[in-house]
Amino acid sequence: MRAFLFYLPVYLLVIAPLATLAFTVGSPPPSAPPPGSSLCGQQPLNGAEVSKTCSPVARRRLSATQLSGAAQEPSSASAWRGAKTISALTESTASPVFDVEKIKEILPHRFPFLLVDKVLEFEPGKRAVGVKQVTANEDQFNGHFPSRAILPGVLQVEALAQLAGIVALQPPISDGKGTFFFAGVDGVKWKKPVVPGDTLVMEVELTTWKEKFGIAKATGKAYVDGKIAVEVAEMTFALAR
């Protein structure tokens, strides 16, 4: 009995802790949760959600591989960024005021020099908004330039002039008889290159109409992706019948 009482404190203080330590060291580590499973007892989470909702212990259980894999999955918000803008553009251009066939009834220009594809807005005798789609198969890109295709600046101004002609060749300015010739241009500024694949959105406004002399003047701007590509302070046209 005395021997038992003597060895009992030794067992409690030395042998029992060593046995517990040996069991802990020899036990297999807890298995990592399978990919895609919840780390916090909730729904499957990505890396950002784990950082916000999981405890420090749960976060430490997430391996580096799982974190990197979750971070690479794009969220639906980032994948569709700008979708509203694209949708609005499609809706606004779905039904043009004038399509290319109507434009050919107004302007004398034909391929390859008809530079207005459609008219989106039109105020008789005042203003118009039109579009030119810039495509890689246009003839001018064979020489301007072979190594870097850029729509020539003079053609950008010509496109604005043709859009102004659509305003000038219709009532109340004109009855459609005769031709407006490009007679002058002033205050031209090119802001950025226009390249194949761009959509040139043009706006012109008629500022002067002298019926007695057959002289019309207009101002215009053209945009690519909402930024000004070219602006013209004044274009002058002379009506020849």
C-alpha positions in Angstrom: 0.0 0.0 0.0 2.8 2.4 0.8 4.5 1.5 -2.5 1.3 2.3 -4.4 1.0 5.6 -2.7 4.6 6.3 -3.4 4.4 5.6 -7.2 1.0 7.3 -7.7 2.3 10.9 -7.7 5.1 9.8 -10.0 2.6 8.3 -12.5 0.4 11.4 -12.4 3.2 13.9 -12.8 5.5 12.1 -15.3 4.2 9.0 -17.0 0.6 10.2 -17.8 1.8 13.4 -19.6 4.3 11.4 -21.6 1.7 8.9 -22.7 -0.6 11.7 -23.8 2.2 13.4 -25.7 3.1 10.1 -27.5 -0.5 9.7 -28.5 -0.7 13.2 -29.9 2.5 12.9 -31.9 1.6 9.5 -33.3 -1.9 10.5 -34.4 -2.5 11.4 -38.1 -3.1 15.1 -38.8 -6.7 16.1 -39.4 -7.6 15.6 -43.0 -8.2 18.7 -45.1 -11.7 19.3 -46.3 -12.3 18.2 -49.9 -12.1 20.9 -52.6 -15.2 23.0 -52.8 -16.6 22.0 -49.4 -17.3 24.4 -46.6 -14.5 25.3 -44.2 -16.7 26.9 -41.6 -19.7 24.5 -41.6 -21.6 26.7 -44.1 -21.9 26.9 -47.8 -18.8 26.5 -50.1 -16.8 29.7 -49.8 -14.1 31.3 -52.0 -10.9 32.9 -50.6 -12.4 36.3 -49.9 -15.5 34.9 -48.1 -13.3 32.6 -46.0 -11.3 35.6 -44.8 -14.5 37.5 -43.8 -16.6 34.7 -42.3 -14.2 32.0 -40.9 -12.4 31.9 -37.6 -8.6 32.1 -37.5 -8.4 28.3 -37.0 -10.6 27.6 -40.0 -8.5 30.0 -42.1 -5.3 28.2 -41.2 -6.8 24.9 -42.3 -7.2 26.3 -45.9 -4.1 25.2 -47.9 -2.2 27.6 -50.1 -3.4 25.6 -53.2 -7.0 26.0 -52.2 -6.6 29.7 -51.6 -4.9 30.3 -55.0 -7.5 28.3 -56.8 -10.4 30.1 -55.2 -8.8 33.5 -56.0 -8.6 32.7 -59.7 -12.3 32.1 -60.1 -13.8 35.4 -61.4 -16.9 36.7 -59.8 -20.0 37.2 -62.0 -19.8 41.0 -61.3 -16.3 41.3 -62.8 -17.0 39.1 -65.7 -20.0 41.3 -66.8 -18.5 44.7 -66.0 -19.7 47.1 -68.7 -22.7 44.9 -69.7 -25.2 47.7 -69.1 -23.2 50.1 -71.3 -23.0 47.5 -74.1 -26.7 46.8 -73.8 -27.6 50.4 -73.9 -25.5 50.9 -77.1 -27.2 48.0 -78.8 -30.7 49.3 -77.9 -29.9 52.8 -79.1 -28.5 51.7 -82.4 -31.0 48.8 -83.1 -33.4 51.0 -85.1 -31.5 53.8 -86.9 -33.4 56.8 -88.2 -31.7 56.3 -91.6 -30.1 53.1 -92.7 -27.5 52.9 -95.4 -30.1 52.5 -98.2 -31.9 55.7 -97.1 -28.5 57.5 -96.8 -27.8 56.5 -100.5 -31.0 58.2 -101.5 -29.8 61.4 -99.9 -26.1 61.5 -100.6 -24.4 61.0 -104.0 -21.5 59.1 -102.5 -21.0 55.4 -103.1 -18.5 52.6 -102.2 -15.7 53.0 -101.3 -16.3 56.6 -100.4 -19.6 56.5 -98.6 -18.5 57.0 -95.0 -21.8 57.1 -93.0 -23.3 53.7 -92.2 -26.4 54.9 -90.4 -28.0 57.9 -88.7 -29.1 57.5 -85.1 -30.6 60.9 -84.4 -31.9 63.6 -86.8 -33.3 67.1 -86.3 -34.3 68.6 -89.6 -32.3 71.7 -90.4 -30.3 71.4 -87.2 -28.2 68.4 -86.3 -27.6 64.7 -86.8 -25.8 61.8 -85.0 -24.3 59.1 -87.3 -22.0 56.1 -87.1 -19.1 54.8 -89.2 -17.9 51.3 -88.5 -14.2 51.1 -89.2 -13.2 47.7 -90.7 -9.9 46.2 -91.5 -10.8 45.5 -95.2 -11.1 49.1 -96.2 -8.8 50.0 -99.1 -7.0 52.9 -97.4 -5.4 50.6 -94.9 -3.3 49.0 -97.6 -1.1 52.1 -97.6 -2.1 53.9 -94.4 -0.2 52.2 -92.9 0.9 48.6 -93.8 2.5 48.2 -90.4 -0.1 50.1 -88.4 -3.5 50.7 -89.8 -5.0 54.1 -89.0 -8.0 55.8 -90.5 -6.7 58.9 -92.3 -7.6 62.1 -90.6 -9.0 63.6 -93.8 -11.5 60.7 -94.1 -12.6 61.4 -90.5 -13.4 65.0 -91.5 -15.0 63.7 -94.7 -17.3 61.5 -92.7 -18.4 64.4 -90.6 -18.9 66.5 -93.8 -21.1 63.7 -95.3 -23.2 63.6 -92.1 -23.6 67.4 -92.3 -24.6 66.9 -96.0 -27.5 64.6 -94.8 -28.8 67.5 -92.8 -28.3 70.1 -95.5 -29.8 68.1 -98.4 -33.2 67.8 -96.7 -36.0 70.2 -95.8 -36.1 72.8 -94.5 -32.6 73.6 -95.9 -32.9 71.9 -99.3 -35.4 70.1 -101.4 -32.8 67.4 -102.2 -32.0 68.8 -105.6 -28.4 69.8 -106.3 -25.2 68.9 -104.5 -23.4 70.5 -101.6 -19.7 70.7 -102.2 -17.2 70.8 -99.4 -15.9 74.4 -99.7 -13.8 74.9 -96.6 -12.7 73.6 -93.2 -11.3 75.4 -90.2 -10.2 74.5 -86.7 -9.5 70.8 -87.1 -8.0 68.9 -84.1 -7.3 65.2 -84.0 -7.2 63.8 -80.5 -6.6 60.1 -80.9 -6.0 57.5 -83.7 -9.0 55.7 -85.2 -8.2 52.1 -86.0 -9.9 49.1 -87.5 -12.5 47.7 -85.1 -13.5 51.2 -83.8 -17.0 52.7 -84.0 -16.8 56.3 -85.0 -19.8 58.1 -83.5 -20.3 61.5 -85.1 -22.3 64.5 -84.3 -22.8 67.6 -86.5 -24.7 70.8 -86.0 -25.7 73.2 -88.7 -24.7 76.7 -87.6 -25.4 78.9 -90.7 -27.6 78.7 -93.8 -27.5 81.5 -96.3 -30.1 80.5 -98.8 -29.4 83.5 -101.1 -25.8 82.4 -101.6 -26.4 78.6 -101.1 -23.8 78.6 -98.3 -24.1 76.3 -95.2 -21.8 76.0 -92.3 -21.6 73.3 -89.6 -19.5 72.2 -86.7 -18.8 68.6 -85.7 -17.2 66.1 -83.4 -16.5 62.4 -83.7 -16.0 60.0 -80.7 -14.5 56.6 -80.1 -15.4 54.8 -76.9 -16.8 58.1 -75.5 -13.6 60.1 -76.2 -13.2 62.8 -78.8 -11.2 61.5 -81.8 -11.6 64.6 -84.0 -13.3 67.9 -83.8 -14.0 70.5 -86.4 -14.8 74.1 -85.5 -16.3 75.0 -88.9 -17.1 73.2 -92.2 -18.3 75.3 -95.1 -20.5 73.9 -98.0 -21.6 75.4 -101.2 -24.8 74.3 -103.0 -24.6 73.7 -106.7 -27.7 73.0 -108.7 
